[in-house]
Structure formats: structure tokens, C-alpha cells
């Protein structure tokens, strides 16, 4: 299985929707596309929607943490939403939720980021 990435800008928030598998085969592509979108467009925050992400390994964690550090250096915030159980377990074991909030859906994540921005 491969990975599809969809990006959308909404009031200074970059929404990134991932579908498929985020692993060592696809992580470089995601990293490059997200970095380009962050650098090219003015976005203050990132919402990472993982609703259709079936699998993720440590390479995927690295991509998420790297983009978190990048947006944080710019004074922004990053949130994760719509996480399915297997991916949730990996993110929870990694300690990611200690540094990044998780929301049930994109709407809640956008509302919270726009309130705190």
C-alpha cells in the first residue's frame, strides 16, 4: 500500500490529511511536501489528520516530530486529529501526546488552534 497526502490551507492553518501507510518508503515524500508547504505559504499552525492512516512506523514519527519542531520554531502549534486505534497506540507509546494535543476531528482542532493563535 502507498500513501496519499492532501494539504489545504484554512486561515493560517495547514491541514495535512494522510491516507495509507507512513513508513520508511513514504516518509521522505511527506517530509518534503510538508516542508515546502510550510516554507512557501504563510501558515501559523498545522493540523495533522490521520483518519485514513492505516500504518505508521518510527520514520513516520520522525516526520511528525520534525514538522512539530519546525512549526514551533516559527511560533506556531501543531495538533493531531482523527487517529485510528493502531496509530494512536504508537503515538501514545512514543509520548507524542505529551507535547502535542489530540482532537477527535478537524473541526475541533481548527477551533482550538484559532482560539489560541
N, CA, C and O atoms as a DFTB+ gen file, in Angstrom:
468 C
 N C O
     1  1       0.844      -1.190       0.000
     2  2       0.000       0.000       0.000
     3  2       0.887       1.251       0.000
     4  3       1.975       1.254       0.577
     5  1       0.412       2.294      -0.645
     6  2       1.179       3.528      -0.695
     7  2       0.531       4.589       0.185
     8  3      -0.339       4.291       1.003
     9  1       0.960       5.801       0.007
    10  2       0.467       6.890       0.838
    11  2      -0.054       8.014      -0.037
    12  3       0.549       8.356      -1.055
    13  1      -1.185       8.587       0.369
    14  2      -1.699       9.784      -0.281
    15  2      -1.638      10.914       0.749
    16  3      -1.924      10.732       1.932
    17  1      -1.254      12.079       0.248
    18  2      -1.190      13.262       1.112
    19  2      -2.029      14.362       0.472
    20  3      -1.901      14.657      -0.717
    21  1      -2.882      14.954       1.285
    22  2      -3.724      16.060       0.829
    23  2      -3.471      17.233       1.764
    24  3      -3.501      17.076       2.985
    25  1      -3.225      18.395       1.201
    26  2      -2.968      19.582       2.009
    27  2      -3.935      20.693       1.646
    28  3      -4.282      20.891       0.481
    29  1      -4.356      21.407       2.670
    30  2      -5.298      22.504       2.495
    31  2      -4.942      23.602       3.494
    32  3      -4.547      23.318       4.624
    33  1      -5.083      24.844       3.074
    34  2      -4.857      25.968       3.975
    35  2      -6.198      26.515       4.429
    36  3      -7.120      26.684       3.631
    37  1      -6.291      26.785       5.711
    38  2      -7.522      27.325       6.283
    39  2      -7.153      28.360       7.337
    40  3      -6.773      28.003       8.452
    41  1      -7.264      29.651       6.987
    42  2      -6.996      30.754       7.912
    43  2      -5.659      30.628       8.638
    44  3      -5.605      30.725       9.864
    45  1      -4.606      30.416       7.901
    46  2      -3.278      30.340       8.506
    47  2      -2.932      28.987       9.098
    48  3      -1.880      28.825       9.716
    49  1      -3.822      28.010       8.909
    50  2      -3.555      26.660       9.407
    51  2      -3.368      25.738       8.205
    52  3      -4.201      25.711       7.299
    53  1      -2.272      24.984       8.205
    54  2      -2.040      23.976       7.179
    55  2      -2.660      22.676       7.667
    56  3      -2.237      22.122       8.682
    57  1      -3.664      22.189       6.942
    58  2      -4.287      20.904       7.270
    59  2      -3.651      19.860       6.367
    60  3      -3.668      19.987       5.143
    61  1      -3.091      18.826       6.983
    62  2      -2.443      17.750       6.243
    63  2      -3.213      16.467       6.528
    64  3      -3.308      16.033       7.677
    65  1      -3.765      15.861       5.472
    66  2      -4.515      14.606       5.609
    67  2      -3.698      13.482       4.976
    68  3      -3.342      13.541       3.799
    69  1      -3.409      12.462       5.778
    70  2      -2.626      11.334       5.299
    71  2      -3.500      10.088       5.197
    72  3      -4.286       9.795       6.098
    73  1      -3.356       9.357       4.092
    74  2      -4.089       8.109       3.871
    75  2      -3.100       7.046       3.436
    76  3      -2.239       7.296       2.593
    77  1      -3.224       5.852       4.013
    78  2      -2.353       4.748       3.623
    79  2      -1.358       4.413       4.705
    80  3      -1.721       4.232       5.868
    81  1      -0.085       4.332       4.313
    82  2       0.975       3.934       5.233
    83  2       2.100       4.962       5.242
    84  3       2.658       5.298       4.198
    85  1       2.423       5.451       6.422
    86  2       3.536       6.390       6.595
    87  2       4.689       5.601       7.194
    88  3       4.728       5.339       8.396
    89  1       5.635       5.225       6.325
    90  2       6.755       4.399       6.765
    91  2       8.038       4.853       6.076
    92  3       8.076       5.922       5.466
    93  1       9.082       4.044       6.176
    94  2      10.373       4.456       5.611
    95  2      10.329       4.622       4.094
    96  3      11.199       5.282       3.525
    97  1       9.334       4.038       3.430
    98  2       9.207       4.194       1.981
    99  2       8.561       5.526       1.598
   100  3       8.818       6.051       0.515
   101  1       7.731       6.069       2.475
   102  2       6.952       7.260       2.130
   103  2       7.304       8.497       2.959
   104  3       6.849       9.596       2.641
   105  1       8.095       8.339       4.003
   106  2       8.341       9.454       4.922
   107  2       9.086      10.618       4.264
   108  3       8.792      11.775       4.562
   109  1      10.030      10.340       3.388
   110  2      10.767      11.433       2.734
   111  2       9.840      12.306       1.892
   112  3       9.969      13.531       1.884
   113  1       8.899      11.667       1.178
   114  2       7.962      12.419       0.350
   115  2       7.096      13.331       1.229
   116  3       6.886      14.498       0.898
   117  1       6.602      12.801       2.335
   118  2       5.755      13.594       3.235
   119  2       6.557      14.747       3.825
   120  3       6.076      15.878       3.891
   121  1       7.771      14.456       4.248
   122  2       8.645      15.490       4.834
   123  2       8.860      16.626       3.827
   124  3       8.713      17.799       4.172
   125  1       9.203      16.281       2.599
   126  2       9.478      17.306       1.588
   127  2       8.242      18.131       1.258
   128  3       8.322      19.355       1.159
   129  1       7.101      17.472       1.087
   130  2       5.880      18.199       0.729
   131  2       5.415      19.115       1.861
   132  3       4.982      20.241       1.617
   133  1       5.507      18.629       3.092
   134  2       5.109      19.473       4.223
   135  2       6.065      20.645       4.395
   136  3       5.626      21.774       4.613
   137  1       7.368      20.390       4.301
   138  2       8.349      21.477       4.429
   139  2       8.130      22.544       3.361
   140  3       8.189      23.741       3.644
   141  1       7.878      22.099       2.131
   142  2       7.640      23.040       1.040
   143  2       6.395      23.878       1.318
   144  3       6.408      25.092       1.115
   145  1       5.320      23.240       1.781
   146  2       4.081      23.971       2.073
   147  2       4.282      24.955       3.222
   148  3       3.731      26.055       3.204
   149  1       5.062      24.564       4.210
   150  2       5.330      25.452       5.356
   151  2       6.154      26.656       4.910
   152  3       5.872      27.785       5.311
   153  1       7.168      26.418       4.086
   154  2       8.051      27.496       3.646
   155  2       7.391      28.405       2.609
   156  3       7.579      29.622       2.632
   157  1       6.621      27.811       1.707
   158  2       6.051      28.554       0.583
   159  2       4.868      29.412       0.987
   160  3       4.712      30.537       0.510
   161  1       4.037      28.879       1.866
   162  2       2.826      29.601       2.253
   163  2       2.942      30.075       3.687
   164  3       3.684      29.510       4.491
   165  1       2.217      31.095       3.983
   166  2       2.199      31.613       5.347
   167  2       1.222      30.784       6.175
   168  3       0.009      30.974       6.088
   169  1       1.753      29.867       6.975
   170  2       0.890      29.112       7.871
   171  2       1.457      29.227       9.277
   172  3       2.660      29.095       9.500
   173  1       0.564      29.474      10.207
   174  2       0.965      29.632      11.592
   175  2       0.960      28.299      12.335
   176  3       1.789      28.064      13.215
   177  1       0.012      27.425      11.970
   178  2      -0.179      26.174      12.691
   179  2      -0.371      25.021      11.711
   180  3      -0.573      25.228      10.515
   181  1      -0.302      23.789      12.252
   182  2      -0.521      22.587      11.453
   183  2      -1.525      21.693      12.169
   184  3      -1.436      21.479      13.378
   185  1      -2.484      21.175      11.400
   186  2      -3.382      20.122      11.878
   187  2      -3.079      18.899      11.034
   188  3      -3.166      18.942       9.807
   189  1      -2.726      17.820      11.690
   190  2      -2.392      16.568      11.020
   191  2      -3.550      15.604      11.226
   192  3      -3.771      15.110      12.331
   193  1      -4.285      15.342      10.154
   194  2      -5.444      14.447      10.209
   195  2      -5.014      13.050       9.776
   196  3      -4.548      12.849       8.654
   197  1      -5.179      12.089      10.684
   198  2      -4.715      10.726      10.426
   199  2      -5.871       9.732      10.305
   200  3      -5.700       8.536      10.542
   201  1      -7.035      10.237       9.939
   202  2      -8.240       9.415       9.873
   203  2      -8.059       8.167       8.998
   204  3      -8.517       7.084       9.361
   205  1      -7.403       8.319       7.867
   206  2      -7.250       7.207       6.924
   207  2      -5.834       6.636       6.888
   208  3      -5.458       5.950       5.938
   209  1      -5.055       6.924       7.927
   210  2      -3.708       6.364       8.009
   211  2      -3.797       4.996       8.689
   212  3      -4.136       4.907       9.869
   213  1      -3.493       3.935       7.945
   214  2      -3.623       2.589       8.481
   215  2      -2.392       2.111       9.241
   216  3      -2.497       1.279      10.142
   217  1      -1.215       2.646       8.874
   218  2       0.027       2.164       9.478
   219  2       1.040       3.292       9.545
   220  3       1.088       4.156       8.669
   221  1       1.855       3.272      10.603
   222  2       2.956       4.220      10.727
   223  2       4.075       3.547      11.503
   224  3       3.818       2.819      12.462
   225  1       5.314       3.786      11.095
   226  2       6.464       3.266      11.835
   227  2       7.285       4.435      12.387
   228  3       6.838       5.581      12.362
   229  1       8.473       4.138      12.877
   230  2       9.308       5.177      13.503
   231  2       9.716       6.273      12.518
   232  3       9.957       7.407      12.933
   233  1       9.797       5.963      11.241
   234  2      10.088       7.002      10.247
   235  2       8.971       8.039      10.208
   236  3       9.227       9.237      10.083
   237  1       7.747       7.572      10.316
   238  2       6.598       8.477      10.360
   239  2       6.618       9.347      11.600
   240  3       6.311      10.538      11.541
   241  1       6.983       8.743      12.728
   242  2       7.124       9.526      13.965
   243  2       8.156      10.625      13.781
   244  3       7.962      11.754      14.232
   245  1       9.245      10.292      13.119
   246  2      10.298      11.278      12.863
   247  2       9.804      12.442      12.027
   248  3      10.151      13.594      12.288
   249  1       8.991      12.143      11.019
   250  2       8.418      13.198      10.180
   251  2       7.536      14.112      11.020
   252  3       7.627      15.335      10.914
   253  1       6.688      13.526      11.849
   254  2       5.775      14.324      12.671
   255  2       6.558      15.191      13.656
   256  3       6.282      16.383      13.789
   257  1       7.518      14.607      14.333
   258  2       8.305      15.368      15.306
   259  2       9.118      16.469      14.642
   260  3       9.241      17.566      15.186
   261  1       9.667      16.184      13.479
   262  2      10.445      17.194      12.751
   263  2       9.598      18.380      12.336
   264  3      10.036      19.524      12.461
   265  1       8.371      18.127      11.836
   266  2       7.488      19.225      11.434
   267  2       6.997      19.975      12.668
   268  3       6.790      21.187      12.615
   269  1       6.808      19.261      13.779
   270  2       6.428      19.907      15.034
   271  2       7.513      20.908      15.450
   272  3       7.207      22.047      15.802
   273  1       8.759      20.485      15.408
   274  2       9.868      21.372      15.787
   275  2       9.957      22.570      14.846
   276  3      10.200      23.694      15.285
   277  1       9.760      22.326      13.551
   278  2       9.830      23.393      12.556
   279  2       8.754      24.449      12.791
   280  3       9.047      25.644      12.778
   281  1       7.508      24.016      13.008
   282  2       6.428      24.992      13.195
   283  2       6.548      25.670      14.557
   284  3       6.176      26.835      14.700
   285  1       7.056      24.963      15.551
   286  2       7.239      25.541      16.882
   287  2       8.305      26.646      16.839
   288  3       8.160      27.671      17.505
   289  1       9.376      26.439      16.056
   290  2      10.414      27.457      15.902
   291  2       9.850      28.735      15.286
   292  3      10.372      29.826      15.517
   293  1       8.784      28.594      14.504
   294  2       8.144      29.754      13.879
   295  2       7.076      30.356      14.788
   296  3       6.371      31.286      14.396
   297  1       6.960      29.820      16.007
   298  2       5.984      30.340      16.955
   299  2       4.605      29.731      16.827
   300  3       3.649      30.226      17.425
   301  1       4.488      28.651      16.046
   302  2       3.185      28.024      15.823
   303  2       2.950      26.793      16.675
   304  3       3.782      26.397      17.491
   305  1       1.784      26.204      16.456
   306  2       1.390      24.997      17.174
   307  2       1.006      23.919      16.170
   308  3       0.678      24.200      15.017
   309  1       1.057      22.689      16.639
   310  2       0.666      21.555      15.809
   311  2      -0.253      20.660      16.607
   312  3      -0.029      20.427      17.795
   313  1      -1.291      20.158      15.954
   314  2      -2.243      19.255      16.597
   315  2      -2.486      18.050      15.701
   316  3      -2.317      18.120      14.484
   317  1      -2.881      16.955      16.316
   318  2      -3.206      15.723      15.601
   319  2      -4.689      15.451      15.819
   320  3      -5.222      15.722      16.895
   321  1      -5.359      14.912      14.791
   322  2      -6.774      14.577      14.956
   323  2      -7.124      13.314      14.175
   324  3      -6.366      12.848      13.324
   325  1      -8.313      12.774      14.502
   326  2      -8.869      11.608      13.791
   327  2      -7.903      10.423      13.739
   328  3      -7.689       9.849      12.671
   329  1      -7.330      10.060      14.857
   330  2      -6.331       8.983      14.875
   331  2      -7.015       7.639      15.128
   332  3      -7.774       7.490      16.085
   333  1      -6.737       6.661      14.258
   334  2      -7.323       5.335      14.456
   335  2      -6.540       4.560      15.525
   336  3      -5.400       4.920      15.818
   337  1      -7.117       3.513      16.108
   338  2      -6.507       2.837      17.268
   339  2      -5.059       2.351      17.115
   340  3      -4.262       2.602      18.019
   341  1      -4.669       1.669      16.024
   342  2      -3.267       1.215      15.948
   343  2      -2.254       2.369      15.916
   344  3      -1.207       2.301      16.560
   345  1      -2.574       3.418      15.168
   346  2      -1.681       4.571      15.080
   347  2      -1.712       5.335      16.407
   348  3      -0.682       5.835      16.858
   349  1      -2.876       5.425      17.026
   350  2      -2.997       6.088      18.329
   351  2      -2.065       5.429      19.343
   352  3      -1.369       6.110      20.095
   353  1      -2.062       4.114      19.352
   354  2      -1.216       3.380      20.304
   355  2       0.264       3.716      20.108
   356  3       0.989       3.919      21.082
   357  1       0.708       3.775      18.860
   358  2       2.107       4.118      18.576
   359  2       2.417       5.544      19.040
   360  3       3.454       5.787      19.658
   361  1       1.528       6.473      18.747
   362  2       1.744       7.866      19.146
   363  2       1.749       8.002      20.671
   364  3       2.536       8.763      21.233
   365  1       0.865       7.259      21.326
   366  2       0.797       7.305      22.779
   367  2       2.064       6.725      23.410
   368  3       2.608       7.302      24.351
   369  1       2.531       5.593      22.899
   370  2       3.753       4.962      23.433
   371  2       4.977       5.849      23.207
   372  3       5.918       5.825      24.000
   373  1       4.963       6.627      22.130
   374  2       6.105       7.490      21.822
   375  2       6.156       8.727      22.719
   376  3       7.183       9.402      22.782
   377  1       5.055       9.028      23.412
   378  2       4.996      10.221      24.249
   379  2       4.608      11.472      23.489
   380  3       4.691      12.573      24.032
   381  1       4.188      11.325      22.249
   382  2       3.856      12.470      21.409
   383  2       2.746      13.334      22.008
   384  3       2.766      14.557      21.868
   385  1       1.786      12.704      22.670
   386  2       0.652      13.455      23.205
   387  2       1.030      14.312      24.414
   388  3       0.226      15.117      24.886
   389  1       2.247      14.137      24.908
   390  2       2.715      14.999      25.996
   391  2       3.125      16.366      25.471
   392  3       3.136      17.341      26.223
   393  1       3.462      16.446      24.188
   394  2       3.894      17.718      23.609
   395  2       2.889      18.295      22.602
   396  3       2.944      19.478      22.268
   397  1       1.978      17.447      22.128
   398  2       1.075      17.859      21.067
   399  2      -0.355      17.424      21.402
   400  3      -0.576      16.270      21.768
   401  1      -1.326      18.332      21.281
   402  2      -2.705      17.937      21.594
   403  2      -3.315      17.041      20.516
   404  3      -2.930      17.091      19.348
   405  1      -4.273      16.224      20.942
   406  2      -5.017      15.371      20.019
   407  2      -6.489      15.728      20.115
   408  3      -7.008      15.985      21.201
   409  1      -7.162      15.743      18.960
   410  2      -8.579      16.092      18.891
   411  2      -9.335      15.005      18.141
   412  3      -8.756      14.252      17.358
   413  1     -10.646      14.935      18.395
   414  2     -11.492      13.927      17.757
   415  2     -11.639      14.149      16.259
   416  3     -11.752      13.196      15.488
   417  1     -11.637      15.425      15.853
   418  2     -11.843      15.708      14.434
   419  2     -11.186      17.031      14.043
   420  3     -10.729      17.792      14.896
   421  1     -11.151      17.284      12.748
   422  2     -10.517      18.502      12.224
   423  2     -11.188      19.769      12.742
   424  3     -10.516      20.750      13.062
   425  1     -12.494      19.744      12.821
   426  2     -13.228      20.927      13.273
   427  2     -12.802      21.355      14.672
   428  3     -12.560      22.537      14.917
   429  1     -12.710      20.393      15.588
   430  2     -12.281      20.710      16.952
   431  2     -10.845      21.219      16.971
   432  3     -10.528      22.170      17.685
   433  1      -9.985      20.590      16.192
   434  2      -8.582      21.016      16.144
   435  2      -8.470      22.439      15.608
   436  3      -7.738      23.257      16.166
   437  1      -9.189      22.737      14.534
   438  2      -9.148      24.082      13.945
   439  2      -9.686      25.117      14.915
   440  3      -9.110      26.196      15.055
   441  1     -10.775      24.802      15.579
   442  2     -11.357      25.716      16.541
   443  2     -10.365      26.037      17.654
   444  3     -10.183      27.203      18.004
   445  1      -9.725      25.019      18.209
   446  2      -8.770      25.230      19.287
   447  2      -7.547      26.032      18.827
   448  3      -7.097      26.933      19.535
   449  1      -7.014      25.710      17.657
   450  2      -5.828      26.429      17.173
   451  2      -6.150      27.876      16.848
   452  3      -5.318      28.754      17.081
   453  1      -7.322      28.146      16.321
   454  2      -7.689      29.516      16.002
   455  2      -7.963      30.314      17.266
   456  3      -7.733      31.523      17.291
   457  1      -8.446      29.667      18.310
   458  2      -8.700      30.349      19.575
   459  2      -7.383      30.734      20.246
   460  3      -7.256      31.827      20.797
   461  1      -6.405      29.831      20.198
   462  2      -5.144      30.091      20.899
   463  2      -4.159      30.897      20.079
   464  3      -3.148      31.351      20.614
   465  1      -4.420      31.088      18.804
   466  2      -3.462      31.831      17.983
   467  2      -3.588      33.324      18.159
   468  3      -2.849      34.084      17.534
